[in-house]
Every structure is written in structure tokens, then in C-alpha cells.
Amino acid sequence: MKISIYSTLSCPWCTLAKNYFKGKNIPFEDFNVGLDQAKAKEMIDLSGQMGVPVIKIDDEIIVGFDKARIEKILEKK
């Protein structure tokens, strides 16, 4: 399972999402789209959204910190 989080430093929902995965000892890659324009474009291409966080779990895209949806996806993995 590969998890990527597209985030910014000033986003409280991004912090909640990262803390959620850290608390469950689930590794993830964090991309700061405020500093990395290539990753910002990648995030928009994946999600069609400019808001953060965007969470990618394998091929599933979640816009925002939707804990219920994240847990449902993780249960299947």
C-alpha cells in the first residue's frame, strides 16, 4: 500500500491527516505543494482540486481529511 499526502504547512486538516497516519504507524509520503509546483500540478491533475489535503492511497483519491472514507479504504487493504 502506497500513501501520498499533498499538503501545505499552514493547513490544519493536513496536519490532522498526517497525525492520523502517524498515530496508526502507517508510512506515507508528504508533498508540500506550497513549495513544490510540480507536485501541486500533479495533485490538481489527480484530483481536479486545488484544496489540500489530497490523499492518495494506491489508486484511490480523497480530497480533504475524510477519516471515515480513509478507514473504509484501509480496511480493504
Phi and psi restraints in degrees (range 20) as a CNS / XPLOR table:
assign (resid 1 and name C) (resid 2 and name N)
       (resid 2 and name CA) (resid 2 and name C) 1.0 -116.5 20.0 2
assign (resid 2 and name N) (resid 2 and name CA)
       (resid 2 and name C) (resid 3 and name N) 1.0 124.9 20.0 2
assign (resid 2 and name C) (resid 3 and name N)
       (resid 3 and name CA) (resid 3 and name C) 1.0 -119.4 20.0 2
assign (resid 3 and name N) (resid 3 and name CA)
       (resid 3 and name C) (resid 4 and name N) 1.0 130.5 20.0 2
assign (resid 3 and name C) (resid 4 and name N)
       (resid 4 and name CA) (resid 4 and name C) 1.0 -125.0 20.0 2
assign (resid 4 and name N) (resid 4 and name CA)
       (resid 4 and name C) (resid 5 and name N) 1.0 139.1 20.0 2
assign (resid 4 and name C) (resid 5 and name N)
       (resid 5 and name CA) (resid 5 and name C) 1.0 -121.9 20.0 2
assign (resid 5 and name N) (resid 5 and name CA)
       (resid 5 and name C) (resid 6 and name N) 1.0 121.3 20.0 2
assign (resid 5 and name C) (resid 6 and name N)
       (resid 6 and name CA) (resid 6 and name C) 1.0 -95.7 20.0 2
assign (resid 6 and name N) (resid 6 and name CA)
       (resid 6 and name C) (resid 7 and name N) 1.0 120.1 20.0 2
assign (resid 6 and name C) (resid 7 and name N)
       (resid 7 and name CA) (resid 7 and name C) 1.0 -145.3 20.0 2
assign (resid 7 and name N) (resid 7 and name CA)
       (resid 7 and name C) (resid 8 and name N) 1.0 176.4 20.0 2
assign (resid 7 and name C) (resid 8 and name N)
       (resid 8 and name CA) (resid 8 and name C) 1.0 -131.3 20.0 2
assign (resid 8 and name N) (resid 8 and name CA)
       (resid 8 and name C) (resid 9 and name N) 1.0 160.8 20.0 2
assign (resid 8 and name C) (resid 9 and name N)
       (resid 9 and name CA) (resid 9 and name C) 1.0 -68.4 20.0 2
assign (resid 9 and name N) (resid 9 and name CA)
       (resid 9 and name C) (resid 10 and name N) 1.0 -28.9 20.0 2
assign (resid 9 and name C) (resid 10 and name N)
       (resid 10 and name CA) (resid 10 and name C) 1.0 -90.7 20.0 2
assign (resid 10 and name N) (resid 10 and name CA)
       (resid 10 and name C) (resid 11 and name N) 1.0 2.5 20.0 2
assign (resid 10 and name C) (resid 11 and name N)
       (resid 11 and name CA) (resid 11 and name C) 1.0 -92.0 20.0 2
assign (resid 11 and name N) (resid 11 and name CA)
       (resid 11 and name C) (resid 12 and name N) 1.0 113.3 20.0 2
assign (resid 11 and name C) (resid 12 and name N)
       (resid 12 and name CA) (resid 12 and name C) 1.0 -66.2 20.0 2
assign (resid 12 and name N) (resid 12 and name CA)
       (resid 12 and name C) (resid 13 and name N) 1.0 -32.5 20.0 2
assign (resid 12 and name C) (resid 13 and name N)
       (resid 13 and name CA) (resid 13 and name C) 1.0 -69.2 20.0 2
assign (resid 13 and name N) (resid 13 and name CA)
       (resid 13 and name C) (resid 14 and name N) 1.0 -31.3 20.0 2
assign (resid 13 and name C) (resid 14 and name N)
       (resid 14 and name CA) (resid 14 and name C) 1.0 -64.4 20.0 2
assign (resid 14 and name N) (resid 14 and name CA)
       (resid 14 and name C) (resid 15 and name N) 1.0 -43.9 20.0 2
assign (resid 14 and name C) (resid 15 and name N)
       (resid 15 and name CA) (resid 15 and name C) 1.0 -61.9 20.0 2
assign (resid 15 and name N) (resid 15 and name CA)
       (resid 15 and name C) (resid 16 and name N) 1.0 -43.0 20.0 2
assign (resid 15 and name C) (resid 16 and name N)
       (resid 16 and name CA) (resid 16 and name C) 1.0 -60.9 20.0 2
assign (resid 16 and name N) (resid 16 and name CA)
       (resid 16 and name C) (resid 17 and name N) 1.0 -43.2 20.0 2
assign (resid 16 and name C) (resid 17 and name N)
       (resid 17 and name CA) (resid 17 and name C) 1.0 -63.0 20.0 2
assign (resid 17 and name N) (resid 17 and name CA)
       (resid 17 and name C) (resid 18 and name N) 1.0 -46.2 20.0 2
assign (resid 17 and name C) (resid 18 and name N)
       (resid 18 and name CA) (resid 18 and name C) 1.0 -65.5 20.0 2
assign (resid 18 and name N) (resid 18 and name CA)
       (resid 18 and name C) (resid 19 and name N) 1.0 -40.5 20.0 2
assign (resid 18 and name C) (resid 19 and name N)
       (resid 19 and name CA) (resid 19 and name C) 1.0 -65.1 20.0 2
assign (resid 19 and name N) (resid 19 and name CA)
       (resid 19 and name C) (resid 20 and name N) 1.0 -34.6 20.0 2
assign (resid 19 and name C) (resid 20 and name N)
       (resid 20 and name CA) (resid 20 and name C) 1.0 -59.9 20.0 2
assign (resid 20 and name N) (resid 20 and name CA)
       (resid 20 and name C) (resid 21 and name N) 1.0 -51.1 20.0 2
assign (resid 20 and name C) (resid 21 and name N)
       (resid 21 and name CA) (resid 21 and name C) 1.0 -67.3 20.0 2
assign (resid 21 and name N) (resid 21 and name CA)
       (resid 21 and name C) (resid 22 and name N) 1.0 -39.5 20.0 2
assign (resid 21 and name C) (resid 22 and name N)
       (resid 22 and name CA) (resid 22 and name C) 1.0 -61.2 20.0 2
assign (resid 22 and name N) (resid 22 and name CA)
       (resid 22 and name C) (resid 23 and name N) 1.0 -42.1 20.0 2
assign (resid 22 and name C) (resid 23 and name N)
       (resid 23 and name CA) (resid 23 and name C) 1.0 -63.8 20.0 2
assign (resid 23 and name N) (resid 23 and name CA)
       (resid 23 and name C) (resid 24 and name N) 1.0 -26.1 20.0 2
assign (resid 23 and name C) (resid 24 and name N)
       (resid 24 and name CA) (resid 24 and name C) 1.0 -97.6 20.0 2
assign (resid 24 and name N) (resid 24 and name CA)
       (resid 24 and name C) (resid 25 and name N) 1.0 7.0 20.0 2
assign (resid 24 and name C) (resid 25 and name N)
       (resid 25 and name CA) (resid 25 and name C) 1.0 53.8 20.0 2
assign (resid 25 and name N) (resid 25 and name CA)
       (resid 25 and name C) (resid 26 and name N) 1.0 41.0 20.0 2
assign (resid 25 and name C) (resid 26 and name N)
       (resid 26 and name CA) (resid 26 and name C) 1.0 -104.9 20.0 2
assign (resid 26 and name N) (resid 26 and name CA)
       (resid 26 and name C) (resid 27 and name N) 1.0 117.0 20.0 2
assign (resid 26 and name C) (resid 27 and name N)
       (resid 27 and name CA) (resid 27 and name C) 1.0 -69.1 20.0 2
assign (resid 27 and name N) (resid 27 and name CA)
       (resid 27 and name C) (resid 28 and name N) 1.0 147.6 20.0 2
assign (resid 27 and name C) (resid 28 and name N)
       (resid 28 and name CA) (resid 28 and name C) 1.0 -151.6 20.0 2
assign (resid 28 and name N) (resid 28 and name CA)
       (resid 28 and name C) (resid 29 and name N) 1.0 159.1 20.0 2
assign (resid 28 and name C) (resid 29 and name N)
       (resid 29 and name CA) (resid 29 and name C) 1.0 -99.1 20.0 2
assign (resid 29 and name N) (resid 29 and name CA)
       (resid 29 and name C) (resid 30 and name N) 1.0 137.0 20.0 2
assign (resid 29 and name C) (resid 30 and name N)
       (resid 30 and name CA) (resid 30 and name C) 1.0 -113.9 20.0 2
assign (resid 30 and name N) (resid 30 and name CA)
       (resid 30 and name C) (resid 31 and name N) 1.0 126.0 20.0 2
assign (resid 30 and name C) (resid 31 and name N)
       (resid 31 and name CA) (resid 31 and name C) 1.0 -115.5 20.0 2
assign (resid 31 and name N) (resid 31 and name CA)
       (resid 31 and name C) (resid 32 and name N) 1.0 119.7 20.0 2
assign (resid 31 and name C) (resid 32 and name N)
       (resid 32 and name CA) (resid 32 and name C) 1.0 -84.9 20.0 2
assign (resid 32 and name N) (resid 32 and name CA)
       (resid 32 and name C) (resid 33 and name N) 1.0 100.0 20.0 2
assign (resid 32 and name C) (resid 33 and name N)
       (resid 33 and name CA) (resid 33 and name C) 1.0 -75.2 20.0 2
assign (resid 33 and name N) (resid 33 and name CA)
       (resid 33 and name C) (resid 34 and name N) 1.0 -9.2 20.0 2
assign (resid 33 and name C) (resid 34 and name N)
       (resid 34 and name CA) (resid 34 and name C) 1.0 -74.5 20.0 2
assign (resid 34 and name N) (resid 34 and name CA)
       (resid 34 and name C) (resid 35 and name N) 1.0 -25.2 20.0 2
assign (resid 34 and name C) (resid 35 and name N)
       (resid 35 and name CA) (resid 35 and name C) 1.0 -107.9 20.0 2
assign (resid 35 and name N) (resid 35 and name CA)
       (resid 35 and name C) (resid 36 and name N) 1.0 -23.5 20.0 2
assign (resid 35 and name C) (resid 36 and name N)
       (resid 36 and name CA) (resid 36 and name C) 1.0 -115.7 20.0 2
assign (resid 36 and name N) (resid 36 and name CA)
       (resid 36 and name C) (resid 37 and name N) 1.0 98.8 20.0 2
assign (resid 36 and name C) (resid 37 and name N)
       (resid 37 and name CA) (resid 37 and name C) 1.0 -65.4 20.0 2
assign (resid 37 and name N) (resid 37 and name CA)
       (resid 37 and name C) (resid 38 and name N) 1.0 -31.9 20.0 2
assign (resid 37 and name C) (resid 38 and name N)
       (resid 38 and name CA) (resid 38 and name C) 1.0 -65.5 20.0 2
assign (resid 38 and name N) (resid 38 and name CA)
       (resid 38 and name C) (resid 39 and name N) 1.0 -41.3 20.0 2
assign (resid 38 and name C) (resid 39 and name N)
       (resid 39 and name CA) (resid 39 and name C) 1.0 -70.7 20.0 2
assign (resid 39 and name N) (resid 39 and name CA)
       (resid 39 and name C) (resid 40 and name N) 1.0 -33.2 20.0 2
assign (resid 39 and name C) (resid 40 and name N)
       (resid 40 and name CA) (resid 40 and name C) 1.0 -62.4 20.0 2
assign (resid 40 and name N) (resid 40 and name CA)
       (resid 40 and name C) (resid 41 and name N) 1.0 -44.1 20.0 2
assign (resid 40 and name C) (resid 41 and name N)
       (resid 41 and name CA) (resid 41 and name C) 1.0 -64.2 20.0 2
assign (resid 41 and name N) (resid 41 and name CA)
       (resid 41 and name C) (resid 42 and name N) 1.0 -41.8 20.0 2
assign (resid 41 and name C) (resid 42 and name N)
       (resid 42 and name CA) (resid 42 and name C) 1.0 -59.5 20.0 2
assign (resid 42 and name N) (resid 42 and name CA)
       (resid 42 and name C) (resid 43 and name N) 1.0 -43.5 20.0 2
assign (resid 42 and name C) (resid 43 and name N)
       (resid 43 and name CA) (resid 43 and name C) 1.0 -61.5 20.0 2
assign (resid 43 and name N) (resid 43 and name CA)
       (resid 43 and name C) (resid 44 and name N) 1.0 -44.5 20.0 2
assign (resid 43 and name C) (resid 44 and name N)
       (resid 44 and name CA) (resid 44 and name C) 1.0 -65.8 20.0 2
assign (resid 44 and name N) (resid 44 and name CA)
       (resid 44 and name C) (resid 45 and name N) 1.0 -40.7 20.0 2
assign (resid 44 and name C) (resid 45 and name N)
       (resid 45 and name CA) (resid 45 and name C) 1.0 -62.5 20.0 2
assign (resid 45 and name N) (resid 45 and name CA)
       (resid 45 and name C) (resid 46 and name N) 1.0 -38.8 20.0 2
assign (resid 45 and name C) (resid 46 and name N)
       (resid 46 and name CA) (resid 46 and name C) 1.0 -71.4 20.0 2
assign (resid 46 and name N) (resid 46 and name CA)
       (resid 46 and name C) (resid 47 and name N) 1.0 -42.8 20.0 2
assign (resid 46 and name C) (resid 47 and name N)
       (resid 47 and name CA) (resid 47 and name C) 1.0 -108.3 20.0 2
assign (resid 47 and name N) (resid 47 and name CA)
       (resid 47 and name C) (resid 48 and name N) 1.0 -20.4 20.0 2
assign (resid 47 and name C) (resid 48 and name N)
       (resid 48 and name CA) (resid 48 and name C) 1.0 73.6 20.0 2
assign (resid 48 and name N) (resid 48 and name CA)
       (resid 48 and name C) (resid 49 and name N) 1.0 10.7 20.0 2
assign (resid 48 and name C) (resid 49 and name N)
       (resid 49 and name CA) (resid 49 and name C) 1.0 -123.3 20.0 2
assign (resid 49 and name N) (resid 49 and name CA)
       (resid 49 and name C) (resid 50 and name N) 1.0 153.0 20.0 2
assign (resid 49 and name C) (resid 50 and name N)
       (resid 50 and name CA) (resid 50 and name C) 1.0 -104.1 20.0 2
assign (resid 50 and name N) (resid 50 and name CA)
       (resid 50 and name C) (resid 51 and name N) 1.0 -10.3 20.0 2
assign (resid 50 and name C) (resid 51 and name N)
       (resid 51 and name CA) (resid 51 and name C) 1.0 -79.4 20.0 2
assign (resid 51 and name N) (resid 51 and name CA)
       (resid 51 and name C) (resid 52 and name N) 1.0 152.2 20.0 2
assign (resid 51 and name C) (resid 52 and name N)
       (resid 52 and name CA) (resid 52 and name C) 1.0 -117.9 20.0 2
assign (resid 52 and name N) (resid 52 and name CA)
       (resid 52 and name C) (resid 53 and name N) 1.0 158.7 20.0 2
assign (resid 52 and name C) (resid 53 and name N)
       (resid 53 and name CA) (resid 53 and name C) 1.0 -80.2 20.0 2
assign (resid 53 and name N) (resid 53 and name CA)
       (resid 53 and name C) (resid 54 and name N) 1.0 155.0 20.0 2
assign (resid 53 and name C) (resid 54 and name N)
       (resid 54 and name CA) (resid 54 and name C) 1.0 -116.3 20.0 2
assign (resid 54 and name N) (resid 54 and name CA)
       (resid 54 and name C) (resid 55 and name N) 1.0 124.9 20.0 2
assign (resid 54 and name C) (resid 55 and name N)
       (resid 55 and name CA) (resid 55 and name C) 1.0 -113.7 20.0 2
assign (resid 55 and name N) (resid 55 and name CA)
       (resid 55 and name C) (resid 56 and name N) 1.0 128.4 20.0 2
assign (resid 55 and name C) (resid 56 and name N)
       (resid 56 and name CA) (resid 56 and name C) 1.0 -114.3 20.0 2
assign (resid 56 and name N) (resid 56 and name CA)
       (resid 56 and name C) (resid 57 and name N) 1.0 119.2 20.0 2
assign (resid 56 and name C) (resid 57 and name N)
       (resid 57 and name CA) (resid 57 and name C) 1.0 -115.0 20.0 2
assign (resid 57 and name N) (resid 57 and name CA)
       (resid 57 and name C) (resid 58 and name N) 1.0 106.7 20.0 2
assign (resid 57 and name C) (resid 58 and name N)
       (resid 58 and name CA) (resid 58 and name C) 1.0 52.3 20.0 2
assign (resid 58 and name N) (resid 58 and name CA)
       (resid 58 and name C) (resid 59 and name N) 1.0 -112.0 20.0 2
assign (resid 58 and name C) (resid 59 and name N)
       (resid 59 and name CA) (resid 59 and name C) 1.0 -102.7 20.0 2
assign (resid 59 and name N) (resid 59 and name CA)
       (resid 59 and name C) (resid 60 and name N) 1.0 3.9 20.0 2
assign (resid 59 and name C) (resid 60 and name N)
       (resid 60 and name CA) (resid 60 and name C) 1.0 -89.9 20.0 2
assign (resid 60 and name N) (resid 60 and name CA)
       (resid 60 and name C) (resid 61 and name N) 1.0 133.9 20.0 2
assign (resid 60 and name C) (resid 61 and name N)
       (resid 61 and name CA) (resid 61 and name C) 1.0 -112.5 20.0 2
assign (resid 61 and name N) (resid 61 and name CA)
       (resid 61 and name C) (resid 62 and name N) 1.0 128.8 20.0 2
assign (resid 61 and name C) (resid 62 and name N)
       (resid 62 and name CA) (resid 62 and name C) 1.0 -122.8 20.0 2
assign (resid 62 and name N) (resid 62 and name CA)
       (resid 62 and name C) (resid 63 and name N) 1.0 124.5 20.0 2
assign (resid 62 and name C) (resid 63 and name N)
       (resid 63 and name CA) (resid 63 and name C) 1.0 -98.1 20.0 2
assign (resid 63 and name N) (resid 63 and name CA)
       (resid 63 and name C) (resid 64 and name N) 1.0 122.2 20.0 2
assign (resid 63 and name C) (resid 64 and name N)
       (resid 64 and name CA) (resid 64 and name C) 1.0 89.1 20.0 2
assign (resid 64 and name N) (resid 64 and name CA)
       (resid 64 and name C) (resid 65 and name N) 1.0 172.1 20.0 2
assign (resid 64 and name C) (resid 65 and name N)
       (resid 65 and name CA) (resid 65 and name C) 1.0 -91.4 20.0 2
assign (resid 65 and name N) (resid 65 and name CA)
       (resid 65 and name C) (resid 66 and name N) 1.0 84.5 20.0 2
assign (resid 65 and name C) (resid 66 and name N)
       (resid 66 and name CA) (resid 66 and name C) 1.0 -97.7 20.0 2
assign (resid 66 and name N) (resid 66 and name CA)
       (resid 66 and name C) (resid 67 and name N) 1.0 85.9 20.0 2
assign (resid 66 and name C) (resid 67 and name N)
       (resid 67 and name CA) (resid 67 and name C) 1.0 -58.0 20.0 2
assign (resid 67 and name N) (resid 67 and name CA)
       (resid 67 and name C) (resid 68 and name N) 1.0 -42.4 20.0 2
assign (resid 67 and name C) (resid 68 and name N)
       (resid 68 and name CA) (resid 68 and name C) 1.0 -62.2 20.0 2
assign (resid 68 and name N) (resid 68 and name CA)
       (resid 68 and name C) (resid 69 and name N) 1.0 -43.5 20.0 2
assign (resid 68 and name C) (resid 69 and name N)
       (resid 69 and name CA) (resid 69 and name C) 1.0 -68.1 20.0 2
assign (resid 69 and name N) (resid 69 and name CA)
       (resid 69 and name C) (resid 70 and name N) 1.0 -39.7 20.0 2
assign (resid 69 and name C) (resid 70 and name N)
       (resid 70 and name CA) (resid 70 and name C) 1.0 -59.7 20.0 2
assign (resid 70 and name N) (resid 70 and name CA)
       (resid 70 and name C) (resid 71 and name N) 1.0 -46.8 20.0 2
assign (resid 70 and name C) (resid 71 and name N)
       (resid 71 and name CA) (resid 71 and name C) 1.0 -64.1 20.0 2
assign (resid 71 and name N) (resid 71 and name CA)
       (resid 71 and name C) (resid 72 and name N) 1.0 -37.8 20.0 2
assign (resid 71 and name C) (resid 72 and name N)
       (resid 72 and name CA) (resid 72 and name C) 1.0 -63.5 20.0 2
assign (resid 72 and name N) (resid 72 and name CA)
       (resid 72 and name C) (resid 73 and name N) 1.0 -41.5 20.0 2
assign (resid 72 and name C) (resid 73 and name N)
       (resid 73 and name CA) (resid 73 and name C) 1.0 -67.1 20.0 2
assign (resid 73 and name N) (resid 73 and name CA)
       (resid 73 and name C) (resid 74 and name N) 1.0 -43.7 20.0 2
assign (resid 73 and name C) (resid 74 and name N)
       (resid 74 and name CA) (resid 74 and name C) 1.0 -64.7 20.0 2
assign (resid 74 and name N) (resid 74 and name CA)
       (resid 74 and name C) (resid 75 and name N) 1.0 -33.4 20.0 2
assign (resid 74 and name C) (resid 75 and name N)
       (resid 75 and name CA) (resid 75 and name C) 1.0 -61.6 20.0 2
assign (resid 75 and name N) (resid 75 and name CA)
       (resid 75 and name C) (resid 76 and name N) 1.0 -33.3 20.0 2
assign (resid 75 and name C) (resid 76 and name N)
       (resid 76 and name CA) (resid 76 and name C) 1.0 -78.1 20.0 2
assign (resid 76 and name N) (resid 76 and name CA)
       (resid 76 and name C) (resid 77 and name N) 1.0 -15.7 20.0 2
